[in-house]
Structure formats: C-alpha cells, structure tokens
Amino acid sequence: MTLLANEHGLCGAWFEHQKHFPNLQHLPWGPSQCWLVKAKAQLAEYFAGTRQHFELPLTPIGGTGFQHQVWRALAMIPFGKFTSYADIARFIGKPQSARAVGMAVGRNPLGIFLPCHRVVASNGALTGYAGGIDRKRALLKIEGTLL
C-alpha cells in the first residue's frame, strides 16, 4: 500500500494499481513521519487480526462536500459488519442517491481506514471495490464477515 500523511494525520491509503490512484508528485511533503509510522503499525495489527479500530486522525485529500459526507458515513460502519450503498444514501438523507454514494465510495482516498470494503450491493453482492473484488473479499474475511 501507499500511505500519505500531512502534519494533521493520515490523508491517503491506496493499494498498488487500484482504480483512482492519485498523482502524488505535486503534493506538499512535511512533518508527517509519525502518522505514517503509526498507520503502518496499525495496518500490520489489522492484517494480523489483532486490531479492529484505527486510532489515527484522518484528513482525506480531495473530494467534494458530498464525498466527504459519504466518507464520514463509512467511518461509522463497525468492524465485522457491512451495509449497502442504499443504506448509506438513506443515512446521509439522500435516499435516491445510491449510485452517487457508490461513486463517492469508489473515490475514497483512505481505503481500509475508511472501510469502503464494508459496503455491498443491496442484495449482498460484492460489487465495485477500487482495490479489486478479491481484496474486498479478503478484507471481509479478516473481519469475519460472511456474505
């Protein structure tokens, strides 16, 4: 994974070759090393099955107001649970916007930390994960979620 942080916290986490991987060449670099070290350690614990909650300030880069609203909703999905795009649309007060929610989820710049892998189709199908469906399935397996 590629991790990106600034002085305020973690602002990006992407799998290699995933969709919507941003161009990071022109981003400012600064005093972010402590957040990267903590993020890496917490990811290792998550993948080892010993961490269920991340304890880092998250400051997602980019995004519209709507996308940030969806990303905040992602942060509320508990470990080992899943929800649908339609459920998130209803939760944020825009029940007709499930497709727009799906697009916002796909643009999530903090994969795993903002758990977009916990969002499935209304029928429970694993759909649309920028990191790839196989990764989504593996992450849900780590969390003990059976679909």
C-alpha positions as CSV (number, residue, x, y, z in Angstrom):
1,M,0.0,0.0,0.0
2,T,1.0,3.6,-0.5
3,L,0.3,5.8,2.5
4,L,0.2,9.6,2.5
5,A,0.1,11.9,5.6
6,N,0.4,15.5,6.4
7,E,1.0,17.3,9.8
8,H,-2.7,16.7,10.7
9,G,-2.9,13.0,10.1
10,L,-3.3,10.3,7.6
11,C,-4.8,11.6,4.3
12,G,-4.4,8.7,1.8
13,A,-4.0,4.9,1.6
14,W,-4.2,3.1,-1.7
15,F,-3.4,-0.4,-2.9
16,E,-0.9,-0.7,-5.7
17,H,-2.6,-0.4,-9.1
18,Q,-6.0,0.3,-7.7
19,K,-8.5,2.5,-9.6
20,H,-8.4,6.2,-8.9
21,F,-4.8,6.1,-7.6
22,P,-3.9,9.8,-7.5
23,N,-0.9,11.6,-8.9
24,L,1.1,12.3,-5.7
25,Q,4.1,14.0,-7.4
26,H,2.9,17.5,-6.7
27,L,1.6,17.2,-3.2
28,P,3.4,19.0,-0.4
29,W,5.6,17.0,1.9
30,G,6.2,17.9,5.5
31,P,6.3,16.7,9.1
32,S,4.1,13.6,8.6
33,Q,6.5,10.8,9.5
34,C,4.8,10.0,12.9
35,W,1.5,9.4,11.2
36,L,3.0,7.1,8.6
37,V,4.8,5.0,11.3
38,K,1.5,4.7,13.3
39,A,-0.5,3.9,10.2
40,K,1.9,1.2,9.1
41,A,1.9,-0.4,12.6
42,Q,-1.9,-0.3,12.9
43,L,-2.3,-1.8,9.4
44,A,0.1,-4.7,10.4
45,E,-2.1,-5.3,13.5
46,Y,-5.2,-5.2,11.4
47,F,-3.9,-7.7,8.9
48,A,-2.7,-9.9,11.8
49,G,-6.2,-9.9,13.2
50,T,-5.3,-8.1,16.4
51,R,-6.8,-4.6,15.6
52,Q,-10.4,-3.8,14.9
53,H,-10.3,0.0,15.2
54,F,-7.8,2.5,13.8
55,E,-6.6,5.3,16.1
56,L,-5.4,8.0,13.7
57,P,-6.6,11.4,12.7
58,L,-7.9,11.1,9.2
59,T,-7.8,14.0,6.8
60,P,-8.8,12.7,3.4
61,I,-7.3,14.6,0.4
62,G,-9.6,16.0,-2.2
63,G,-13.2,15.2,-2.6
64,T,-16.5,17.2,-2.8
65,G,-18.7,18.0,0.2
66,F,-21.0,15.1,-0.8
67,Q,-18.0,12.7,-1.0
68,H,-16.8,13.8,2.5
69,Q,-20.3,13.2,3.8
70,V,-20.2,9.6,2.4
71,W,-16.7,9.1,3.7
72,R,-17.8,10.2,7.2
73,A,-20.6,7.6,7.0
74,L,-18.0,4.9,6.1
75,A,-16.2,5.6,9.3
76,M,-19.3,4.6,11.2
77,I,-19.6,1.1,9.8
78,P,-18.5,-1.3,12.6
79,F,-15.7,-3.9,12.2
80,G,-17.2,-7.2,11.1
81,K,-20.4,-5.6,9.8
82,F,-21.4,-4.4,6.3
83,T,-24.0,-2.1,4.9
84,S,-25.3,-1.2,1.4
85,Y,-24.9,1.8,-0.8
86,A,-28.6,2.4,-0.5
87,D,-28.4,2.3,3.3
88,I,-25.7,5.0,3.3
89,A,-27.8,7.1,0.9
90,R,-30.7,6.9,3.4
91,F,-28.4,7.6,6.3
92,I,-27.0,10.8,4.8
93,G,-30.5,11.9,4.0
94,K,-30.3,11.4,0.2
95,P,-32.3,8.2,-0.3
96,Q,-32.3,8.5,-4.1
97,S,-28.5,8.8,-4.4
98,A,-27.3,5.2,-4.0
99,R,-25.4,5.4,-7.3
100,A,-23.7,8.7,-6.3
101,V,-22.9,7.1,-3.0
102,G,-21.3,4.2,-4.9
103,M,-19.2,6.7,-6.9
104,A,-18.1,8.5,-3.7
105,V,-17.2,5.2,-2.0
106,G,-15.1,4.3,-5.1
107,R,-13.2,7.6,-4.7
108,N,-12.4,7.0,-1.0
109,P,-8.8,8.1,-0.5
110,L,-8.4,6.2,2.7
111,G,-9.1,2.5,1.9
112,I,-9.3,0.2,4.9
113,F,-9.0,3.2,7.3
114,L,-12.4,4.4,6.0
115,P,-13.8,0.9,5.4
116,C,-15.3,1.1,2.0
117,H,-14.8,-2.7,1.8
118,R,-17.8,-3.0,4.2
119,V,-20.2,-1.6,1.6
120,V,-22.0,-4.1,-0.6
121,A,-25.0,-4.1,-3.0
122,S,-28.5,-4.2,-1.5
123,N,-28.7,-7.9,-2.4
124,G,-25.4,-8.6,-0.5
125,A,-23.3,-9.0,-3.6
126,L,-19.7,-7.8,-3.5
127,T,-19.5,-5.0,-6.1
128,G,-17.4,-2.1,-7.1
129,Y,-14.2,-2.1,-5.0
130,A,-11.4,0.1,-6.4
131,G,-8.8,-2.2,-4.8
132,G,-10.4,-5.2,-6.6
133,I,-13.1,-7.6,-5.5
134,D,-10.6,-10.2,-4.4
135,R,-9.1,-7.7,-1.9
136,K,-12.6,-6.8,-0.8
137,R,-13.4,-10.4,-0.1
138,A,-10.1,-10.9,1.7
139,L,-10.7,-7.8,3.9
140,L,-14.2,-9.0,4.8
141,K,-12.7,-12.5,5.6
142,I,-10.2,-10.9,8.0
143,E,-13.2,-9.3,9.8
144,G,-15.1,-12.5,9.9
145,T,-17.9,-11.2,7.7
146,L,-19.7,-13.9,5.8
147,L,-21.7,-12.9,2.8
